[in-house]
């Protein structure tokens, strides 16, 4: 099992660009912005919104309500995570 993990790690280092290995936060970089405190806070909000939505979907087991809540929650998640000013 250890050999497979080492090979996977080596392949990722060879295939993925160098910028993906750097995890320093930078609000202007498209990938590094995900490591900023503000973005992590927004991701936490989105996670909680999905937990509440999922609970409502389980309690209201109607396909129409589930579809409506899923679409609304997806739209709300994109709005929360949007980076435009």
Secondary structure, DSSP 8 states (H G I E B T S, - for coil): -HHHHHHHHHHHHHHS-GGGT-----TTSTTGGGGSHHHHHHHHHHHHHHHHHHHHHHHS--HHHHHHHHHHHHHHHHHHH----
